[in-house]
Each structure stands twice: as C-alpha cells, then as structure tokens.
Amino acid sequence: MLSWPRAFLRWPYSFAFCLSLAVGATAIYFSQDLNVGLKDPEGFLGPAYIRLPMIALLIFAVAIIPQAIYRYGFRRIGPGVRAIVRDEWTLHRVIHIATGMISFYVCYVSYRNLKSYLPLLGGDTLHDRALLELDHVLFFGNNPAEVLHHVLGTTVAAQVLAVLYVLYLPVVPITVGAVLVLHRDFTVGAWYATAVSLNWVLGVVSYYSLPTLGPAFYEPQRFADLPENGASQLQQSLFRGAFGFKEDPQGDKIFGIAGFASLHVSVVFTLALFLHFAGIARAVRYTAWIYLGFTVLATLYLGWHYIADDIGGLLIGWLAVAIGAFVTGNTRRQKRRRMAAAQAGEDDPVDRIDGKTAVVS
C-alpha cells in the first residue's frame, strides 16, 4: 500500500492542484499588497464560476442522453439516464472532473487578476518599438498587418478573421469541459486541464518579462481602415477597461492589455498538440490545426500581436503540453510502462478508472 505523500504525487491532478494553490495564493498576496480587490472576470455565458459548471452539465447531457436513447429507446430515456449514471458515473469520476474544472478556474481567474496588476507592478516600460522593428525586419522592411490588409483586403477578411478570433473565448472552456467529461481516462483529462492551466501561469510570466501593448493599441492608426467587427469591439472594451482601471484600481474595471506572448496562439496550439498526441479523431485534430493557422493570421491582421508574440505563444503551448504530459503520466515512456504493467497484471493506482486499468491508445 502506498504512503499518502507517494499516492498524492502519483495522482494525475497533483501538479495542477499545487499549481492552482500557488498561483491563487500569489494573486491573493498581490491583491492585499496593492489594496486591489480580486475580480472574477466575466466572459462567455457570464462569470467563470457559473460558466464552467454550465458547460460541464451541458456536455454531460450531450454525452448521456444519446446513449440512453440508443440503449433504451425514446420511451425509456429517464430510466436509461439513471442506469447509465448509476453504472458509469461514480463519485471517483465526478471528483476528477471537478478537480480539473476547479484547477482551470483558479488558474484562469488568478491569471486575469495578475495581468491586471501589470501597470501597478512596473509594467509601464513598454517594448513595442523593439518588437515592431523586428516585425519590419522579418517582413523585409514592411509592416505585417499592412501587407495582410493589402493581400486579403479589409472587408470580408476582416469580418471572418474577427469571428474566428473571438470564437476563442467559448472554445477554451468548452474544450476543457469536453475532454474532462467525455474522456474515460482520467490521466488524459488531467493532462489537458493541466496544460491549459499552465498557459495562464506561463502567460503571466511572459507579460511581466516583456511588457507590451500590441500593434492595435500601440499604433491604432494602422488599423483605422478596418470595418467595425467583433475583435475591434473587444479592443475598444479593453481600452475602456484599461483607462478605467488606471483611474480607479479599486473599481470594477480590469486591465487586460498585454501583447507578449500571445495566449490566443499558445492555448490553441496547446489544443492542437494535445489532440494530436492524445490520438483524438483525425477530423477533430485537423480542425484544430486549421484553426491555429487562422488564429495566427488573425493576431497579425487585426493588430493583436507582433510576430514575436506568436512565436512566444507557440513556445508556451509546447511547454505546457510537454510539462502536462510528464506530470500526468502521459509521455511515451510512461505510456509504454503503463501498457507493460497492464499486460503483466500489475496495479498502477495512477491509471485506475472505476477499478480498471486504463491504457491510452
């Protein structure tokens, strides 16, 4: 029998649990030190503490109801749902899903608050000029956004890329909820939840390491010809929030402007890499990679980020997936060891799901 400390370390959520505690404590410390109250940023479907449970319940319903209809027929949906919940949805499984959701939520809210404290903690020394000059070097003396505006136009492309860019807001919590609820291997759900949580933490580190505003906030005149769209409305909202926070940090506004690195790129890259290495259906993987390409294009076209921001985002995404795989037992070496243990009939408490040993395909 494993000792409690060893059993905790072998729990796939041990790293995410400790990470959420650490970053949450950091956010609370600076909130008290700066005398700025913690805020729960609102987003898709309202505050995160409402949004995430709603998404989990919706995905739960989507997963259960079709199974009940298939197995028991339309007339016995109610008894079928109860039977499936009784047989397949153990307390053990629910606790793992809840842990993944809570870890993600704590890291995200802490990230948004720590990002908001940037102007109060020495984030006024900006490096936009240096990254703008680097953009010109990489585009052979041209501005990337202006080149893309000329090639793609400033009408249909602007609207399409804006929709795809803003789509990121619901995509992140929905994919976290979907993996946690639908995947039967707890270690795989822990892998993705941990990787996304790491994005928030590494993103905060990058913001403080190299403070920038981003092209649309640093040189808004370059994007004046673009029509109003969802992305421009979001930029205007961030402008108002930034000014409101600087005027009254104790108010209800939150500062949300930071360029390096691109968390849009890092999180979508994390999703695409995770789907690839976890062996999810090919159509889903290809969709994620295509979406990543459009996301990178949108960051430059709409003026959210410099090229260096996107490169930094790719690096954060790769680190998050790699670290997440290691701490949850999903590296190739760990999977081979897991398979060997399963074939030998040995018990590995990390991978037990409802009393059965799980093997990642």
C-alpha positions as CSV (number, residue, x, y, z in Angstrom):
1,M,0.0,0.0,0.0
2,L,1.3,3.4,-1.0
3,S,2.0,6.1,1.6
4,W,-0.2,9.2,1.5
5,P,2.6,11.5,0.1
6,R,3.6,9.0,-2.6
7,A,-0.1,8.4,-3.5
8,F,-0.7,12.1,-3.8
9,L,2.4,12.5,-6.1
10,R,1.1,9.7,-8.3
11,W,-2.3,11.3,-8.5
12,P,-2.6,12.8,-12.1
13,Y,-4.0,16.1,-10.7
14,S,-1.3,16.6,-8.0
15,F,0.6,19.1,-10.1
16,A,-2.5,21.1,-11.3
17,F,-3.8,21.1,-7.7
18,C,-0.5,22.5,-6.4
19,L,-0.2,25.0,-9.3
20,S,-3.6,26.4,-8.7
21,L,-2.9,26.8,-5.0
22,A,0.4,28.6,-5.7
23,V,-0.9,31.0,-8.4
24,G,-4.1,31.6,-6.4
25,A,-2.1,32.5,-3.3
26,T,0.1,34.8,-5.4
27,A,-2.9,36.6,-6.7
28,I,-4.3,37.0,-3.2
29,Y,-1.0,38.3,-1.9
30,F,-0.7,41.0,-4.5
31,S,-4.3,41.9,-4.2
32,Q,-3.8,42.5,-0.5
33,D,-0.4,44.2,-1.0
34,L,-1.8,46.6,-3.7
35,N,-5.1,47.0,-2.0
36,V,-6.9,46.0,-5.1
37,G,-9.8,43.5,-4.7
38,L,-9.8,40.3,-6.7
39,K,-12.2,40.3,-9.6
40,D,-14.0,37.4,-11.3
41,P,-13.8,38.4,-15.0
42,E,-17.0,37.9,-16.9
43,G,-16.9,36.2,-20.3
44,F,-18.9,33.8,-22.4
45,L,-22.2,32.9,-20.6
46,G,-21.3,35.1,-17.6
47,P,-18.8,34.7,-14.7
48,A,-16.5,31.7,-14.8
49,Y,-18.0,30.1,-11.6
50,I,-21.3,30.0,-13.5
51,R,-20.0,29.3,-17.0
52,L,-17.8,26.3,-16.2
53,P,-20.4,24.2,-14.3
54,M,-23.0,25.1,-17.0
55,I,-20.7,23.9,-19.7
56,A,-19.9,20.7,-17.8
57,L,-23.6,19.9,-17.3
58,L,-24.4,20.7,-20.9
59,I,-21.6,18.3,-22.1
60,F,-22.8,15.7,-19.6
61,A,-26.3,15.9,-21.0
62,V,-24.9,15.7,-24.6
63,A,-22.9,12.6,-23.6
64,I,-25.6,10.8,-21.6
65,I,-28.9,11.4,-23.4
66,P,-27.9,10.0,-26.9
67,Q,-26.6,6.9,-25.1
68,A,-29.8,6.5,-23.2
69,I,-31.9,6.8,-26.4
70,Y,-29.7,4.3,-28.2
71,R,-29.7,1.7,-25.4
72,Y,-33.2,2.1,-24.0
73,G,-35.3,3.9,-26.7
74,F,-37.2,7.2,-26.6
75,R,-39.8,5.9,-24.2
76,R,-37.3,4.9,-21.5
77,I,-35.0,7.9,-21.6
78,G,-35.4,8.7,-17.9
79,P,-34.7,5.2,-16.6
80,G,-31.9,4.9,-19.2
81,V,-30.2,8.0,-18.0
82,R,-30.4,6.9,-14.4
83,A,-29.0,3.5,-15.3
84,I,-26.0,5.0,-17.1
85,V,-25.3,7.4,-14.3
86,R,-25.5,4.6,-11.7
87,D,-23.2,2.3,-13.7
88,E,-20.7,4.7,-15.2
89,W,-20.7,7.9,-13.3
90,T,-19.0,7.1,-10.0
91,L,-18.1,9.6,-7.3
92,H,-14.5,8.9,-8.2
93,R,-15.1,10.1,-11.8
94,V,-17.0,13.2,-10.7
95,I,-14.3,14.2,-8.3
96,H,-11.7,14.0,-11.0
97,I,-13.8,16.2,-13.4
98,A,-14.5,18.7,-10.6
99,T,-10.8,18.9,-9.8
100,G,-9.9,19.6,-13.4
101,M,-12.5,22.3,-13.7
102,I,-11.6,24.0,-10.4
103,S,-7.9,23.9,-11.1
104,F,-8.5,25.5,-14.5
105,Y,-10.8,28.1,-13.0
106,V,-8.5,29.1,-10.2
107,C,-5.5,29.5,-12.6
108,Y,-7.6,31.5,-15.1
109,V,-9.0,33.9,-12.6
110,S,-5.6,34.4,-10.9
111,Y,-4.1,35.0,-14.4
112,R,-6.6,37.7,-15.2
113,N,-6.0,39.5,-11.9
114,L,-2.2,39.2,-12.0
115,K,-2.4,40.5,-15.6
116,S,-4.5,43.4,-14.4
117,Y,-1.8,44.4,-11.8
118,L,0.8,44.9,-14.6
119,P,0.5,48.7,-14.6
120,L,0.9,48.8,-10.8
121,L,3.9,46.5,-10.7
122,G,6.3,48.2,-13.1
123,G,4.7,47.3,-16.4
124,D,4.8,50.8,-17.8
125,T,8.2,50.3,-19.5
126,L,7.0,49.0,-22.9
127,H,8.9,47.2,-25.6
128,D,6.5,47.7,-28.5
129,R,9.0,49.7,-30.6
130,A,11.6,46.9,-30.5
131,L,9.1,44.2,-31.5
132,L,7.6,46.5,-34.2
133,E,11.1,46.9,-35.7
134,L,11.6,43.2,-35.5
135,D,8.4,42.7,-37.5
136,H,9.7,45.0,-40.2
137,V,12.9,43.0,-40.4
138,L,11.1,39.7,-40.7
139,F,8.8,41.1,-43.4
140,F,11.6,42.7,-45.4
141,G,11.0,46.2,-44.4
142,N,7.2,46.0,-44.4
143,N,4.6,46.1,-41.7
144,P,2.9,42.6,-41.4
145,A,-0.5,44.0,-40.8
146,E,-0.4,46.4,-43.8
147,V,0.8,43.6,-46.1
148,L,-2.0,41.3,-45.0
149,H,-4.5,44.1,-45.4
150,H,-3.3,44.6,-49.0
151,V,-3.3,40.9,-49.8
152,L,-6.6,39.9,-48.1
153,G,-8.5,43.2,-48.3
154,T,-10.2,44.9,-45.5
155,T,-13.8,43.9,-45.8
156,V,-14.8,40.2,-45.8
157,A,-11.4,39.0,-44.5
158,A,-11.7,41.4,-41.5
159,Q,-15.1,40.0,-40.5
160,V,-14.2,36.4,-41.0
161,L,-10.9,36.6,-39.0
162,A,-12.6,38.6,-36.3
163,V,-15.3,35.9,-35.8
164,L,-12.6,33.2,-35.7
165,Y,-10.5,35.2,-33.2
166,V,-13.4,35.9,-30.8
167,L,-14.5,32.3,-31.1
168,Y,-11.5,31.5,-28.9
169,L,-13.5,32.8,-25.9
170,P,-16.0,29.9,-25.8
171,V,-13.7,27.4,-27.3
172,V,-11.3,27.3,-24.3
173,P,-13.8,26.4,-21.6
174,I,-15.9,24.1,-23.9
175,T,-12.8,22.0,-24.9
176,V,-11.7,21.7,-21.3
177,G,-15.2,20.6,-20.2
178,A,-15.5,18.2,-23.2
179,V,-12.2,16.4,-22.5
180,L,-12.8,16.1,-18.8
181,V,-16.4,14.9,-19.2
182,L,-16.1,12.7,-22.3
183,H,-12.7,11.0,-22.0
184,R,-12.8,8.0,-19.8
185,D,-9.1,8.1,-18.9
186,F,-8.6,10.5,-16.0
187,T,-5.0,11.0,-16.8
188,V,-5.8,12.3,-20.3
189,G,-8.3,14.8,-18.8
190,A,-5.8,15.8,-16.2
191,W,-3.2,16.3,-19.0
192,Y,-5.3,18.8,-20.9
193,A,-6.6,20.7,-17.8
194,T,-3.0,20.9,-16.5
195,A,-1.7,22.1,-19.9
196,V,-4.3,24.9,-20.2
197,S,-3.7,26.0,-16.6
198,L,0.0,26.2,-17.4
199,N,-0.8,28.5,-20.3
200,W,-2.3,31.1,-17.9
201,V,0.7,30.9,-15.5
202,L,3.4,31.0,-18.2
203,G,1.4,33.8,-19.9
204,V,1.6,36.0,-16.8
205,V,5.4,35.3,-16.6
206,S,5.8,36.4,-20.2
207,Y,3.7,39.6,-19.7
208,Y,5.9,40.7,-16.8
209,S,9.1,39.7,-18.6
210,L,8.5,41.8,-21.7
211,P,5.6,44.2,-21.2
212,T,4.0,45.4,-24.5
213,L,0.6,46.7,-25.6
214,G,0.3,45.1,-29.1
215,P,0.1,46.8,-32.5
216,A,-3.5,47.9,-32.4
217,F,-3.0,49.6,-29.1
218,Y,0.4,51.0,-29.8
219,E,-0.3,52.3,-33.4
220,P,-4.1,52.2,-33.8
221,Q,-3.9,54.4,-36.9
222,R,-2.6,51.4,-38.9
223,F,-5.9,49.6,-38.3
224,A,-8.3,52.5,-38.9
225,D,-9.4,51.3,-42.3
226,L,-10.7,48.0,-40.9
227,P,-14.5,47.9,-40.5
228,E,-16.1,47.5,-37.1
229,N,-16.2,43.9,-36.1
230,G,-16.2,41.7,-33.0
231,A,-12.5,41.9,-32.5
232,S,-12.4,45.7,-32.8
233,Q,-15.3,45.9,-30.3
234,L,-13.3,43.7,-27.9
235,Q,-10.3,46.0,-28.4
236,Q,-12.4,49.1,-27.6
237,S,-13.7,47.3,-24.5
238,L,-10.2,46.6,-23.4
239,F,-9.2,50.2,-24.0
240,R,-12.1,51.4,-21.7
241,G,-11.3,48.8,-19.1
242,A,-7.6,49.8,-19.1
243,F,-8.3,53.5,-18.7
244,G,-10.9,52.8,-16.0
245,F,-8.5,50.6,-14.1
246,K,-5.7,53.2,-14.2
247,E,-8.1,55.9,-13.0
248,D,-9.5,53.7,-10.2
249,P,-7.7,50.4,-9.5
250,Q,-10.2,49.7,-6.6
251,G,-13.1,50.0,-9.0
252,D,-14.8,47.3,-11.0
253,K,-12.6,47.6,-14.1
254,I,-9.9,45.2,-15.1
255,F,-6.7,45.9,-17.1
256,G,-6.5,43.3,-19.8
257,I,-4.0,44.7,-22.4
258,A,-0.7,42.7,-22.8
259,G,1.0,41.6,-26.0
260,F,3.8,39.3,-25.3
261,A,3.2,36.4,-25.5
262,S,0.0,35.6,-27.4
263,L,-2.2,33.4,-25.2
264,H,-4.6,33.0,-28.1
265,V,-1.8,31.3,-30.1
266,S,-0.5,29.4,-27.1
267,V,-3.8,27.9,-26.0
268,V,-4.9,26.9,-29.5
269,F,-1.5,25.4,-30.1
270,T,-1.9,23.5,-26.8
271,L,-5.3,22.2,-28.0
272,A,-3.9,21.1,-31.4
273,L,-0.8,19.4,-29.9
274,F,-2.8,17.7,-27.2
275,L,-5.4,16.4,-29.7
276,H,-2.5,15.1,-31.9
277,F,-0.6,13.3,-29.1
278,A,-3.7,12.0,-27.4
279,G,-4.8,10.3,-30.6
280,I,-8.2,12.1,-30.9
281,A,-10.2,11.6,-34.1
282,R,-8.4,12.8,-37.2
283,A,-11.1,15.2,-38.3
284,V,-11.0,16.9,-34.9
285,R,-7.2,17.2,-35.0
286,Y,-7.2,18.6,-38.5
287,T,-9.8,21.2,-37.5
288,A,-7.7,22.3,-34.6
289,W,-4.6,22.7,-36.7
290,I,-6.5,24.7,-39.3
291,Y,-8.0,26.9,-36.6
292,L,-4.5,27.5,-35.2
293,G,-3.4,28.8,-38.7
294,F,-6.3,31.2,-38.8
295,T,-5.6,32.3,-35.2
296,V,-2.0,33.2,-36.0
297,L,-3.2,35.1,-39.1
298,A,-5.9,36.9,-37.2
299,T,-3.4,38.1,-34.5
300,L,-1.3,39.9,-37.1
301,Y,-4.1,41.1,-39.4
302,L,-6.2,42.5,-36.6
303,G,-3.3,44.0,-34.7
304,W,-3.5,42.0,-31.5
305,H,0.1,40.8,-31.6
306,Y,3.6,41.1,-33.2
307,I,5.3,38.1,-34.8
308,A,7.5,37.6,-31.7
309,D,4.3,37.4,-29.6
310,D,3.0,34.5,-31.7
311,I,6.4,32.7,-31.6
312,G,6.4,33.2,-27.8
313,G,2.8,31.7,-27.8
314,L,4.0,28.7,-29.7
315,L,6.8,28.1,-27.2
316,I,4.4,28.4,-24.2
317,G,2.0,26.0,-25.8
318,W,4.7,23.4,-26.4
319,L,6.0,23.7,-22.9
320,A,2.5,23.4,-21.4
321,V,1.7,20.2,-23.4
322,A,5.2,18.7,-22.6
323,I,5.1,19.5,-18.9
324,G,1.4,18.5,-18.6
325,A,2.2,15.1,-20.3
326,F,5.1,14.4,-17.9
327,V,3.3,15.4,-14.6
328,T,0.2,13.3,-15.5
329,G,1.9,10.2,-16.8
330,N,1.3,10.7,-20.5
331,T,4.7,10.8,-22.0
332,R,5.5,8.0,-24.5
333,R,7.8,6.3,-21.9
334,Q,5.2,6.5,-19.2
335,K,2.5,5.0,-21.6
336,R,4.8,2.1,-22.5
337,R,5.4,1.4,-18.8
338,R,1.7,1.6,-18.2
339,M,1.0,-0.9,-21.0
340,A,3.6,-3.3,-19.7
341,A,2.2,-3.1,-16.2
342,A,-1.3,-3.7,-17.6
343,Q,-0.2,-6.7,-19.6
344,A,1.7,-8.1,-16.5
345,G,-1.4,-7.7,-14.4
346,E,0.3,-5.2,-12.1
347,D,-1.6,-2.4,-10.4
348,D,-0.9,1.2,-11.2
349,P,-3.0,3.5,-9.0
350,V,-2.5,6.5,-11.2
351,D,-4.3,4.9,-14.1
352,R,-7.2,3.2,-12.4
353,I,-10.6,4.2,-13.6
354,D,-13.7,2.7,-11.9
355,G,-11.5,-0.1,-10.7
356,K,-10.0,-0.9,-14.1
357,T,-6.6,-0.1,-15.5
358,A,-6.7,2.4,-18.4
359,V,-4.3,2.4,-21.3
360,V,-4.1,5.4,-23.6
361,S,-4.4,4.4,-27.2
